[in-house]
Amino acid sequence: MEKQCFKCKRFLPITEFYKHPAMADGRLGKCRKCARKDVGNNYRKRKPKYQAYERQRLQRSERKEQALLYQRRRRLLSPEKSAARHAVSNAIRDGRLQRKPCEVCGTTIRVQAHHHDYSKPLDVQWLCFKHHREEHGQQVQELNEDYEV
């Protein structure tokens, strides 16, 4: 079954539309891609408001507990990764290791240490956020200009 997106006018499989109980067919009128783009545009337009909200939200005790619980679980599930991250952080702090530009694009913004082997914690490749995500096979959300806003 197909449906037409009212934003981009493409006919797509019904699975490309988010579920929405208030709609007649139970699916949102715009496709997932257009919905994600609209959410991104809305966030950028109202960024200061969302940043203030997030700062307030992170001060709540239940959010602090959730963050601590998440970090504890993460450390328990991957102790070797945790040890490698701490070793890099300590080495940077102590001056034994220096952050370098991304080895792929050369940027100095949001550069992260990538470990090919966690048993060698200070043997790292410096990658920006985007290239680090790509190295791990994860997508970085980039907005395509398929339609005018």
C-alpha positions in Angstrom: 0.0 0.0 0.0 1.3 3.5 -0.9 0.5 7.0 0.3 1.5 10.4 -1.1 3.4 12.8 1.2 1.8 16.2 1.2 5.2 17.9 1.6 7.4 16.3 -1.1 4.5 14.9 -3.2 6.3 11.5 -3.5 4.3 8.2 -3.4 5.9 6.0 -0.8 5.2 2.7 1.0 2.9 3.2 4.0 5.8 2.1 6.3 7.6 5.4 5.3 5.0 7.4 7.3 4.9 7.6 11.1 1.9 6.1 12.9 -0.6 8.7 14.1 -3.9 7.7 15.7 -5.8 10.9 14.8 -5.3 10.4 11.0 -8.0 8.5 9.1 -5.5 5.8 7.8 -3.5 5.8 11.1 -0.5 7.4 9.5 0.9 10.9 9.4 0.4 12.9 6.2 4.0 13.6 5.6 6.8 11.0 5.1 9.4 10.2 7.8 12.1 12.1 5.8 10.0 15.3 5.6 8.9 15.0 9.3 12.6 14.7 10.4 13.5 17.7 8.3 10.7 19.7 9.8 11.7 18.8 13.3 15.3 19.8 12.6 14.2 23.1 11.1 12.0 23.8 14.1 14.9 23.0 16.5 17.3 25.3 14.7 14.7 28.1 14.6 14.0 27.8 18.4 17.4 26.6 19.5 17.8 29.0 22.5 14.4 28.0 23.9 15.3 24.3 23.6 18.7 24.8 25.1 17.3 26.5 28.1 14.7 23.8 28.5 17.4 21.1 28.4 19.5 22.9 31.0 16.5 23.0 33.3 15.6 19.4 32.6 19.1 18.2 33.4 18.9 19.7 36.8 16.0 17.5 37.9 17.0 14.8 40.3 15.3 12.0 38.3 17.3 13.0 35.2 20.5 13.0 37.1 19.7 9.6 38.4 19.0 8.3 34.9 22.3 9.7 33.6 24.2 8.1 36.5 22.4 4.7 35.9 23.2 4.9 32.2 26.9 5.6 32.8 27.1 2.8 35.4 25.5 0.3 33.0 27.8 1.4 30.2 30.9 0.9 32.3 29.7 -2.5 33.5 28.9 -3.7 30.0 32.2 -2.6 28.5 34.9 -2.2 31.1 37.7 -2.2 28.5 36.1 0.7 26.6 35.6 2.6 29.8 39.2 2.1 30.9 40.4 3.2 27.5 38.3 6.4 27.6 39.6 7.2 31.1 43.2 6.6 30.0 42.8 9.0 27.1 41.1 11.6 29.2 43.8 11.4 31.9 46.6 11.5 29.3 45.1 14.7 27.7 44.7 16.2 31.2 48.3 15.3 32.1 49.8 16.5 28.8 51.0 13.1 27.7 48.5 13.1 24.8 47.3 16.1 22.7 44.2 16.4 20.6 44.9 16.7 17.0 42.8 17.7 14.0 40.5 15.1 12.3 42.6 12.7 10.3 39.9 12.6 7.5 38.8 16.2 7.1 41.3 18.3 9.2 38.7 20.1 11.3 39.5 20.8 15.0 35.9 21.0 16.1 34.4 18.1 18.1 37.4 15.9 17.6 37.3 12.5 19.4 39.7 9.7 20.1 38.9 6.5 18.2 40.3 3.2 19.4 40.9 0.4 16.9 42.1 -1.7 19.8 40.9 -1.0 23.4 43.9 -3.0 24.8 46.1 -0.1 23.5 44.3 2.8 25.2 46.7 5.6 24.0 46.9 4.3 20.4 44.1 6.5 19.0 43.0 7.9 15.7 41.7 11.5 15.9 38.3 11.9 14.2 35.6 14.5 14.2 32.2 13.5 15.4 30.9 12.9 11.8 33.8 10.7 10.8 33.9 8.9 14.1 30.2 7.9 13.6 31.0 6.8 10.1 33.9 4.7 11.3 31.4 2.8 13.5 28.9 2.4 10.7 26.4 4.9 12.2 24.6 7.5 10.2 25.0 11.2 10.8 21.7 13.0 10.2 22.2 15.5 7.4 19.4 17.5 6.0 18.8 17.2 2.2 17.2 20.2 0.5 14.6 18.1 -1.4 11.8 20.7 -1.0 11.5 24.4 -0.1 10.5 25.2 3.5 
